[in-house]
Amino acid sequence: MASKVRTYYIIIISVAIFGLFFTCEYITDRNIVILKKDIISKTYSGTVINKVSPNREGEDTHLEILINGNNKYLVSPIQSTLEKMNIGDSVYKPKNENFIYMYKEKGKQRLEYIYLNEKMKKELKNNYPELNLNK
């Protein structure tokens, strides 16, 4: 009898742990979708004043943007976009678009803002149709 009770306890605990794992995974995925949506929905315009690494080690991962002559804004675009930008470049990030426009003497260039895998793009399109994620 005691072994049956122990078996039931093990089954109940296993099911609870399994359920908790999937619940935590869903909540984490949902939070990432919301975070990406918030990043894409922002808009700003300014001048690149610095390339930085917040960790102070390794290569630069962020751009420091000067907005309205006195406000600094730290952004982290996809690495290929970061590499194309230089200090002094003007940038414009439209609201609800996963693009950033870089202005140089040679003209304007439209660049991808943040990396989104196909699963994330689908989630964002389904939940936030106002976002422009297309190239």
ZANU-269233 format. One line per field, with one value per residue: residue in three letters; x, y, z of N, C-alpha, C in turn; residue number from 1. Coordinates in pm, 1 decimal, m for minus. Each point is the difference from the previous one (the first is absolute). Example, Ala and Ser with C-alpha at 12.3 -4.5 7.8 and 13.67 -1.06 7.14 Angstrom:
residu <- ALA; SER
n.east <- 1319.0; m35.0
n.north <- m569.0; 105.0
n.up <- 780.0; m72.0
ca.east <- m89.0; 82.0
ca.north <- 119.0; 119.0
ca.up <- 0.0; 6.0
c.east <- 90.0; m77.0
c.north <- 120.0; 109.0
c.up <- 0.0; 73.0
num <- 1; 2
END
This chain:
residu <- MET; ALA; SER; LYS; VAL; ARG; THR; TYR; TYR; ILE; ILE; ILE; ILE; SER; VAL; ALA; ILE; PHE; GLY; LEU; PHE; PHE; THR; CYS; GLU; TYR; ILE; THR; ASP; ARG; ASN; ILE; VAL; ILE; LEU; LYS; LYS; ASP; ILE; ILE; SER; LYS; THR; TYR; SER; GLY; THR; VAL; ILE; ASN; LYS; VAL; SER; PRO; ASN; ARG; GLU; GLY; GLU; ASP; THR; HIS; LEU; GLU; ILE; LEU; ILE; ASN; GLY; ASN; ASN; LYS; TYR; LEU; VAL; SER; PRO; ILE; GLN; SER; THR; LEU; GLU; LYS; MET; ASN; ILE; GLY; ASP; SER; VAL; TYR; LYS; PRO; LYS; ASN; GLU; ASN; PHE; ILE; TYR; MET; TYR; LYS; GLU; LYS; GLY; LYS; GLN; ARG; LEU; GLU; TYR; ILE; TYR; LEU; ASN; GLU; LYS; MET; LYS; LYS; GLU; LEU; LYS; ASN; ASN; TYR; PRO; GLU; LEU; ASN; LEU; ASN; LYS
n.east <- 81.7; 106.8; 32.1; m130.6; m3.3; 116.3; m48.1; m114.2; 72.2; 75.1; m110.7; m61.0; 110.8; 14.1; m129.9; 10.1; 112.9; m51.0; m111.9; 73.0; 73.1; m109.1; m52.3; 114.3; 10.9; m130.0; 10.1; 113.0; m52.0; m106.0; 81.8; 65.6; m116.1; m43.7; 115.3; m1.9; m126.9; 36.4; 101.5; m76.4; m85.3; 121.6; 4.2; 101.3; 63.8; 121.4; 109.0; 70.6; 15.2; m34.9; 96.9; m79.6; 67.7; m126.1; 49.0; 37.6; m45.2; 87.7; m62.8; m15.8; m101.2; 27.1; m99.2; 73.7; m127.8; 37.7; m101.8; m46.7; 122.2; m81.6; m87.8; 59.8; 2.6; 1.1; 44.4; m58.1; 41.0; m48.8; 91.0; m61.6; m105.1; 35.9; 46.2; m114.4; m28.9; 16.1; 90.6; m107.2; m30.8; m91.3; m91.4; m88.9; m66.4; m72.2; m112.0; m3.6; 125.9; 35.3; 4.9; 121.1; m18.7; 107.1; 33.9; 63.5; 118.5; 16.7; m75.4; m121.4; 10.8; m83.3; 9.9; 20.8; m99.4; m88.8; 72.8; m75.4; m6.0; m21.4; 27.7; 98.4; 38.4; m24.0; 61.0; 96.3; 3.1; m10.1; 86.9; 84.4; m112.9; 3.9; 75.9; 97.7; m0.4; m58.7; 83.1
n.north <- m119.2; m2.3; m107.3; m34.2; 36.8; m60.7; m97.1; 11.4; 10.5; m98.4; m64.1; 31.3; m25.4; m108.3; m22.9; 29.7; m66.1; m98.7; 15.1; 6.4; m97.4; m58.6; 20.5; m28.8; m102.1; m20.2; 19.9; m70.2; m91.4; 7.1; m2.5; m92.5; m52.9; 21.6; m47.5; m94.2; m17.0; 11.4; m78.5; m78.9; 13.7; 7.1; 131.4; 34.1; 112.6; m16.8; 17.6; m90.0; m9.5; m129.5; m89.1; m76.9; m55.2; m17.6; m114.2; 96.0; m111.6; m33.8; m41.4; 112.0; 19.0; 124.3; 77.2; 105.3; 34.1; 113.7; 19.6; 86.6; m35.4; m71.4; m76.4; m88.4; m78.7; m108.8; m42.7; m115.4; 53.3; m69.7; m93.0; m52.7; 45.3; m47.0; m100.5; 25.9; 19.0; 130.1; 42.5; 73.5; m127.9; 45.9; m22.0; m76.1; m26.8; m42.0; 50.0; m111.0; 34.7; m115.9; 129.7; 35.2; 128.2; m23.0; 120.3; m11.0; 49.0; m131.7; 26.1; m47.2; m77.8; m93.5; m16.3; m129.8; 7.8; m94.8; m103.0; m56.5; m112.1; m101.4; m74.4; 84.4; 2.4; m130.9; m15.0; 82.6; m59.9; m115.2; 44.9; 50.8; m4.7; 94.8; m103.3; 72.4; m129.8; 37.0; m63.5
n.up <- 0.0; 79.8; m73.9; 8.3; 126.2; 19.3; m73.6; 68.1; 110.7; m43.5; m34.2; 113.1; 65.9; m73.2; 9.7; 127.5; 8.2; m70.8; 67.9; 109.9; m51.9; m49.4; 118.1; 61.6; m83.8; 14.7; 130.9; m2.4; m83.8; 75.3; 105.3; m68.0; m36.0; 122.7; 43.8; m94.2; 31.8; 128.1; m31.4; m75.0; 98.3; 52.5; 12.3; m77.3; 16.3; m52.0; 72.8; m66.7; 132.4; 6.2; m12.1; 73.3; 98.5; 39.9; m47.7; m83.8; m52.6; m88.6; m109.3; m68.6; 81.6; 39.1; m40.5; 22.8; 7.3; m56.6; 82.5; m87.2; m33.6; 81.0; m60.8; 80.0; m105.1; 74.1; m118.9; m23.6; m115.5; m102.4; 19.3; m105.6; 64.9; 118.0; m73.6; m60.4; 126.4; m15.3; 85.9; 26.6; m23.0; m82.6; 94.6; m60.0; 111.7; m109.2; 45.2; 73.1; m24.1; m54.8; m24.8; m36.6; m15.2; m76.2; 40.5; m116.0; m28.3; m13.8; 101.8; m20.3; 108.9; m43.8; 132.4; 12.7; 87.3; 25.8; 42.5; m92.4; 70.9; m82.5; 105.7; 30.1; m127.7; m2.0; 117.2; m41.1; m118.1; 66.1; 89.6; m90.5; m67.9; 91.3; 39.2; m53.5; m31.4; m112.2; m80.8
ca.east <- m81.7; 88.2; 66.9; m99.0; m10.3; 125.2; m9.6; m93.6; 68.6; 100.5; m73.1; m56.9; 110.1; 53.4; m95.5; 6.5; 125.7; m14.8; m92.0; 67.6; 101.0; m64.9; m58.8; 110.3; 46.0; m98.9; 6.4; 124.7; m18.3; m95.7; 70.1; 94.3; m80.7; m38.9; 120.9; 32.9; m104.1; 29.4; 119.1; m36.3; m101.0; 59.5; 49.3; 94.3; 80.9; 113.9; 134.0; 84.5; 111.7; 95.2; m25.7; 43.8; m29.0; m35.2; 81.6; 134.0; 91.2; m43.7; m34.4; m115.0; m130.7; m103.5; 22.9; m49.4; m61.5; m33.7; m132.1; m36.0; 115.0; 41.1; m38.9; 71.1; m84.4; 82.7; m72.9; 78.7; m48.7; 65.6; 143.4; 32.1; m39.0; 94.0; 128.8; m9.3; m17.7; 117.3; m26.7; m36.6; m110.6; m135.7; m85.9; m143.6; m68.0; m144.7; m85.6; m57.9; 74.1; 124.5; 103.0; 57.5; 54.3; 127.8; 27.1; 140.0; 15.5; m34.3; m143.8; m72.5; 1.6; m95.0; 66.9; m77.0; 23.3; 34.9; m15.7; m120.3; m9.1; m130.1; m101.6; m28.8; m71.8; m137.3; m66.4; m22.9; m100.3; m130.6; m45.9; 14.2; m1.3; 43.2; 144.1; 52.0; 118.9; 48.1; 116.3
ca.north <- 119.2; 115.6; 21.9; 60.9; 140.1; 62.6; 8.2; 109.6; 125.4; 24.5; 37.9; 133.8; 96.4; 5.8; 76.5; 140.0; 57.8; 8.3; 111.5; 123.6; 27.1; 54.5; 128.8; 96.9; 18.9; 82.2; 135.3; 59.3; 29.5; 110.6; 121.3; 36.4; 58.4; 133.8; 82.1; 30.4; 92.4; 131.0; 53.5; 36.4; 106.2; 129.9; 85.7; 102.8; 60.0; 65.6; m15.3; m97.5; 68.5; m96.4; m143.7; m44.9; m132.9; 20.1; m87.6; 58.5; m101.3; m51.0; 96.9; 87.5; m62.5; 101.5; 135.2; 108.3; 96.3; 129.4; 40.5; 138.3; 76.1; m16.4; m129.6; m115.2; m118.9; m116.2; m100.0; m116.7; m57.4; m120.4; 26.3; 46.7; 141.1; 70.8; 10.5; 96.8; 135.0; 68.5; 118.6; 114.1; m35.2; 28.6; m117.8; 16.6; m126.8; 22.1; m73.5; m127.8; m61.5; m64.5; 59.8; 126.8; 69.9; 63.1; 107.8; 38.3; 94.3; m70.6; m20.1; m72.4; m145.3; m67.6; m115.7; m79.1; 52.7; m110.2; m132.1; m75.2; m127.0; m17.5; m24.3; 128.9; 82.1; m50.8; 39.6; 144.2; 30.2; m47.8; 73.4; 144.6; 20.5; 136.3; 2.7; m24.8; m82.4; m43.0; 71.1
ca.up <- 0.0; 9.4; m128.7; m89.6; 38.6; m44.4; m146.0; m28.9; 31.3; m104.6; m121.8; 21.3; 1.4; m136.9; m80.8; 45.6; m49.8; m144.8; m26.1; 38.9; m102.1; m119.1; 35.5; 4.1; m137.5; m68.5; 54.8; m48.5; m142.9; m11.1; 41.3; m105.9; m107.1; 45.0; m0.1; m139.8; m47.6; 58.5; m67.0; m137.7; m3.0; 34.5; m107.2; 40.9; m104.2; 62.8; m54.9; 69.6; 65.4; 53.8; m4.2; 132.3; 51.8; 141.4; 84.8; m2.2; m53.8; m128.9; m104.1; 25.1; m23.1; 11.7; m49.8; 83.3; m90.8; 59.2; m47.6; 35.5; 47.6; 139.4; 55.4; m54.6; m8.5; m28.9; m77.3; m37.6; m126.0; m47.6; m16.1; m136.0; m5.4; 86.4; m69.2; m109.6; 53.4; 53.2; 81.7; m83.2; m89.5; 47.2; m5.0; 26.1; 24.4; m5.5; 92.3; m43.7; m109.8; 38.7; m84.2; 41.6; m116.7; 26.6; m94.9; m17.2; m111.3; m123.1; m6.7; 104.7; m12.1; 88.9; 58.3; 96.0; 134.4; 90.5; m58.4; 34.3; m71.4; m65.0; 103.2; 64.4; m98.1; m6.9; 126.0; m1.9; m102.8; 47.8; 117.9; m17.8; m144.8; m35.1; m17.1; m133.7; 20.3; m131.0; m54.5
c.east <- 86.6; 68.8; m96.2; m13.0; 124.2; m3.0; m93.3; 63.2; 101.4; m68.3; m54.7; 109.7; 58.0; m90.8; 5.2; 126.4; m6.9; m90.3; 62.5; 104.0; m64.4; m66.8; 107.4; 51.4; m95.7; 8.2; 125.7; m11.7; m90.7; 67.0; 98.8; m75.0; m38.5; 120.6; 38.0; m100.3; 27.4; 120.2; m35.8; m95.6; 56.6; 42.1; 98.4; 76.9; 115.3; 129.2; 78.1; 118.0; 103.9; m45.6; 58.6; m30.7; m31.3; 82.1; 142.6; 105.6; m53.8; m37.0; m126.1; m130.3; m113.8; 43.5; m55.6; m46.8; m30.5; m129.1; m29.6; 114.0; 41.8; m36.6; 77.4; m90.3; 88.2; m83.8; 94.7; m56.1; 74.5; 145.4; 35.7; m35.7; 97.5; 132.8; m1.7; m8.5; 130.0; m43.9; m23.6; m112.0; m132.4; m83.3; m144.6; m60.2; m149.7; m75.2; m54.7; 69.6; 129.0; 113.7; 50.8; 59.4; 126.2; 25.1; 148.1; 5.3; m44.8; m150.0; m53.4; 8.5; m95.0; 63.2; m91.6; 36.7; 41.5; m24.9; m128.8; 2.5; m142.1; m113.0; m41.5; m77.1; m146.7; m79.5; m35.4; m107.3; m139.6; m56.2; 0.8; 5.7; 45.9; 151.4; 38.6; 132.7; 64.6; 120.1; m40.2
c.north <- 126.5; 27.4; 61.2; 149.3; 75.9; 17.9; 113.8; 136.6; 35.1; 44.4; 142.1; 107.5; 15.3; 82.6; 147.6; 68.1; 20.0; 117.7; 134.4; 40.6; 64.4; 134.7; 108.3; 29.2; 90.8; 145.3; 70.5; 37.9; 121.1; 132.7; 47.4; 64.1; 143.1; 93.6; 40.9; 99.2; 141.3; 65.9; 50.5; 118.7; 138.6; 76.4; 100.7; 48.6; 72.0; m27.0; m100.6; 75.4; m96.3; m142.2; m54.9; m146.8; 17.7; m86.2; 51.5; m100.1; m43.4; 110.9; 78.8; m69.3; 100.9; 130.1; 98.4; 109.2; 128.1; 48.5; 140.8; 76.9; m21.7; m135.0; m111.6; m122.5; m115.5; m104.9; m113.1; m61.8; m129.4; 33.2; 53.5; 147.6; 84.3; 23.3; 105.0; 144.2; 53.8; 117.4; 118.0; m29.0; 40.2; m126.3; 38.5; m138.6; 27.9; m87.9; m124.6; m62.8; m60.7; 45.1; 126.0; 61.5; 72.8; 102.6; 34.6; 100.6; m63.3; m23.4; m82.6; m149.9; m59.4; m130.3; m72.8; 45.4; m109.0; m133.0; m64.4; m131.3; m16.2; m22.7; 131.6; 91.3; m41.4; 40.1; 148.0; 38.3; m40.0; 86.0; 151.9; 33.1; 140.0; 8.7; m32.9; m74.1; m41.2; 81.5; 76.2
c.up <- 0.0; m133.6; m102.5; 28.8; m47.4; m152.1; m40.8; 27.4; m109.0; m128.7; 13.1; m4.0; m140.2; m90.6; 37.9; m51.9; m151.0; m37.8; 31.8; m103.8; m123.0; 26.6; 1.3; m140.5; m76.1; 46.8; m50.4; m147.0; m18.2; 37.4; m106.2; m116.1; 36.4; m1.0; m142.4; m57.4; 50.5; m67.9; m139.0; m2.6; 34.8; m125.4; 58.3; m122.1; 68.2; m72.7; 83.0; 60.4; 55.2; m31.5; 128.3; 22.6; 147.7; 95.5; 14.4; m43.2; m135.3; m96.6; 35.1; m38.0; m1.0; m65.8; 101.5; m96.4; 77.7; m64.5; 51.5; 64.3; 143.5; 62.1; m68.5; 9.0; m43.5; m72.5; m39.0; m127.8; m33.6; m37.3; m139.0; m18.2; 81.4; m71.6; m110.2; 49.2; 58.2; 85.9; m93.9; m98.5; 63.8; m16.0; 28.2; 11.8; m0.3; 101.0; m69.2; m119.8; 52.9; m92.4; 65.5; m126.4; 42.5; m110.1; 4.4; m113.5; m131.6; m14.3; 115.8; m26.4; 103.7; 47.1; 97.7; 140.9; 98.9; m69.7; 51.3; m77.6; m53.5; 100.6; 66.4; m95.1; m7.0; 124.1; m1.6; m101.5; 46.3; 112.6; m17.1; m149.8; m42.7; m23.8; m144.5; 15.4; m131.8; m44.4; m122.3
num <- 1; 2; 3; 4; 5; 6; 7; 8; 9; 10; 11; 12; 13; 14; 15; 16; 17; 18; 19; 20; 21; 22; 23; 24; 25; 26; 27; 28; 29; 30; 31; 32; 33; 34; 35; 36; 37; 38; 39; 40; 41; 42; 43; 44; 45; 46; 47; 48; 49; 50; 51; 52; 53; 54; 55; 56; 57; 58; 59; 60; 61; 62; 63; 64; 65; 66; 67; 68; 69; 70; 71; 72; 73; 74; 75; 76; 77; 78; 79; 80; 81; 82; 83; 84; 85; 86; 87; 88; 89; 90; 91; 92; 93; 94; 95; 96; 97; 98; 99; 100; 101; 102; 103; 104; 105; 106; 107; 108; 109; 110; 111; 112; 113; 114; 115; 116; 117; 118; 119; 120; 121; 122; 123; 124; 125; 126; 127; 128; 129; 130; 131; 132; 133; 134; 135
END
